[in-house]
């Protein structure tokens, strides 16, 4: 039984039945619950311990401020020396907001719990909540609600705060606890969060430990495998690691969110700052827990851009392209024959990737439909089968395709790379980059081939997209957010 009265949450049943001492959230301040156990209870001692850990890290390793930090969350005597390598990188760095993505060790419910009180308290004081972002997240998606048991005893979020208080000036946080750590939950988190923080200097803290209670050498082997998966910045590898039990980390949901945030933001470089396990810090080597600090940054230099462009040109093999086009054609023919969607399953590894894709239909050289998505929760082969029908039947610019037109239809598929936010239109290469323009709740996109097909200048490319697709006027792109992506485009011949 949970009763709220005047901002006070009283965990009556828990206290009566178990006798556990549970801290009350008075005046909408979440009180610390693992102080004195995971970290010192006295403010001066706590500050001294954190500074000692930070000073033992001789210098910063990065030249760019991190966008994402992956940090452990055990008791400070165990994981503090490793966490310090992450927090050293942001010591003195001012961020507009800090998003802490932790997970629930103690309870489950279908959603993400977002603390919406005034602040989170530690012995070092109260950390204020970024109310603007909290309110917007709750408005964007009901998946974000405040579920008190998720925060009541949870340490994976709390232990990050004293380090943040010591290092980040004018700190305010968005405290998230993932109770549902599925891919779907991570996707909903990122889809709601990224548009809010895309134009801010934001830090995302991912709270997770690595392997648990393995012998020392076995733990090192498992943790090296997990770190390789994380630093690949590949959502697909991360998902395969979860499915194949090769991702030895308790914070699997937050890690999935990190991969998605890296992909959509264009963060393209992961640096392992430190690895150790409890056998290295303060425990015996028979049953250890692994810890790592990893920083993910946006490297927007020419070399990184060139590397991304090369990768984007190698998404799908010739055999994979032929298979996707065949599936799209089969899907259309099957629908007009049976009125049923295609249900063909494919085992090809490259077609299991979850890239965004657009399917375009042309009739005798003229556009007849085009619908797609930037990201997908489904494998690529399913995405193509779905959107070929959507393009034929649900593009609002055209009447639904008729069976007698089918023989005149040519199918074109565009498989998309991840998006990258740009600050200058000089970064757009016509014919190579697609654009996504976003202003408030309005957005619109043009695929790369639109510039080639129309012969537009860069200003016309942007103006038509802003006016015709986003509905924000010809010059609306000038004060909107601009993103670019590349696409592999192939069609039936």
Phi, psi and omega in degrees: 000129178237126181236133177251131178211114178061034178086004183254124176262125183244113182270075189295308185298318182299317183290318183289320186279316187259339183076008181288138176278116182245132181286140179271145175267096184264135179053039177061030173246121178281117183280151178293147181235346179244013173293140184087349178240301179276334180206162185300148182273339182270133186300313182297317179296317180298313180298319180296317181297314181296316179297325178297314178299316181295321182290337178286343173271109193294324182203162176288149180259345186253153174255355178237139179295136182294149170264323179231135171240131173256120194224142178284168186221029178277183173304145188300326180298333180268306188255349182305316179298334178276315179302327182300330179294326177287312186286340173299324183293337182247010182297114181089358181275129179268124175248148176295323180202155177235120179263118177255116180252105179248191178213164187269122173274342196243341185210165179225143165202157187281083179167192177239124181273127181239116182289124186244020177279198183280327183186173177246123184264144168225174176302341180273000179125190183259128175270118182290149178273139175282088188297326181298314181289319178303313181296320182291322177299316180294328179287323183289324187208123179293353174300335179266109175220164175268114178247098190310317182299335181293332182258343192302314183238009189283124181265339187295335174270314186301318187291344178284336192291316178301321176298317178295320180297326181282340190244328187256118178292147176051047186293134165217147191232161167242104186269111183245133174241116179279117175265324172260112186257028180284167174300318180300317180295317178298319180296317179296323178299310184291318181299326179278321188282314191299317178301335180283322187257359186302325183257015178249160169274094186246149172243133176248121179256120179258120185260115177199146165262175180257228185295154184236123166062037172261158171301154189309305184291323177296320179298317181298320179294312180297317183292325177297320178296316179296317180296323177298320179295314182297313186286348173292341184055031180255115176299320182298316178295324178294316178295318177296324177296320177295312182296321183267011181056038178250359177257093184275083180209141180283331182267057183296319179299308176302324178293320175300317178298322179297318179296319180293319179295320178298318182295310186285334183270345185085011173293122194229012182219124179245130181239125175282114182275326182193143169227139171198167171233176185297337175291338178273335189257297187213013183234175176280169187263006181277328180217099187246164172241135183270146181224143172216152168243125182229136176249137177242127185234166173261103177265103186259020178290168183298322181296317180294320179296319179296319179298317179296319180295322178296316180299322185292340180274359184237029184289314188230131178287169177300320179294321179294321178298313180299320180295317180296317179296321177296317179296320179297315179297315178301321181297316177297311183296319180296319181295315183286346177268320188242350187064020180244151175286151177291142180233029181293133177257146184230136181262350183304127184301315185292336179273359173274348181300152186252046176290155168288159181203152172237142175244123182246135176249133174241142175239111181052044175086357181248145180302135179233359178159144177202119177216146178190196182210154179281323178225160183214147172272352183256156174300155185303319183295327177285322178301316180295317180296326180287315189279341173293324176288320178298320179295324181285327192243340192232008174288116186295348180279346186225153172291157179304143180298141177258153184301325182290345178276344191304321183293341182260002185270133172248133183261133176235134181241135175241115177262125191263147167279181173289159180272152177227127178286139179240156180249352183214134183290350175296342179283348180278128174251112183298137181087343180251322183254134163275159179236147172233121180253129182228128178219110186062233180265005179257143179204161177199158182221153166234134174290159182305323186290345180298319180296321180292316184292326184267335185075017181294153168285172180298318180294323177291320177303313180289316183297314179295320180295316180296317184280310190274330185254316181272338179071033182244014177089159186304318182265009184298335181293339187293334176237028178253171173277136182241132178233149175236157175207164175249166182214140168270119185246128179213152185215173177287140179249000000 
